[in-house]
Amino acid sequence: MSQDSSKKNLVILGGSYGGISTAHYLLKHVVPQLPNKASYQVILISTSSQAICRPGCPRALISDDMFPQEKLFVSVPKQFEQYPNDTFRFIQGTATELDQHDRHVIVSLKDGATEKIEYHALVIATGTSTASPLLGLNGDSESLRATWNTFRAALPNAKHIVIAGGGPAGVETAGELGEYLNGRAGWFSSKLENPKVPITLVTSGSKILPVLRPAIAKKAEDLLAQVGVTVIKGSRVVTVSPPGAGTESALTTNSTVTLADGKTLEADLYIPATGAAPNTGFIHESLLTASGGIETNVSTLRVDKAGPRVYAVGDVGSHARPAVHNILNTVPTLSANIKRDLLIAGEG
């Protein structure tokens, strides 16, 4: 489908919490209130045609039976069937280049073709990618399911699992795997002795779940002990051999994990759950922070250095700590500023 050159494109990159929420808000509350509202089209571009509940991944990766699939994966185009065809377009593809001077994006489509899409306004909501392909929608839903199937096939033969990262993803993955593989300790036992599959969780922090209260972290550590998980605190993984173990290229490879103090751990399965990297490889470094996120105006969600009517929302931006509730709370502010900017630009 070729783009309608008569339309002013409000382009959104990313089909997860930030992108989908912003698209709905623009279609419901912004475009209908603009002069010449028929001249606008919202274009949502996403690598995957399905959205996923990322917080459900630690449980869902074990088995399809662990999580209702219709609640885990949701068709993105289906969520927009309520809107007229001339007001909304969904494109399954990946942004490969942003030209903020000529105001267009280049998109690599699922079928291998490319498309140049000019934008009147641009919202970047491309999110982040996890080091472990098990813990997020780094590509499309088909590749995620294939990754889970590979992991599930290797799970019955695992004798020791090592997980790096003491945040929510690492802790929840350790807990889910521990209960699934080992069961729980008896009512009066503080830890599970001789678990079938010992699991080691490594964190550089003085406690797991560092953004939560110490009492909650202690409770979580106690619960992990009851399902066969040992927590190593105050250390971090410095090398993994072979390199790439636990990532897409070597998901289930046996590995040796070396910690900062020189201690080594042998792992049949290694899961790096040490945070996520912003999906900004298509954006010029002049728009990025030192950590690779998009430099975003905290008050307006504008990307001030990218020219007029360019915005960022969600984990890809620098405006808030990554969290679903932070994303949803910023969408109304973002959309109000988009509406204001469109009106100021002399629309109509």
PyMOL commands that set and color helices and strands:
alter all, ss='L'
color gray80, all
select helices_A, chain A and resi 17-33+37-39+54-60+64-66+69-72+77-80+141-157+168-182+214-225+285-287+304-306+324-344
alter helices_A, ss='H'
color red, helices_A
select strands_A, chain A and resi 8-13+40-46+50-52+73-75+88-99+104-109+114-118+121-124+128-130+161-164+199-202+229-232+237-241+255-259+264-267+269-272+276-278+310-312
alter strands_A, ss='S'
color yellow, strands_A
deselect
rebuild
show_as cartoon
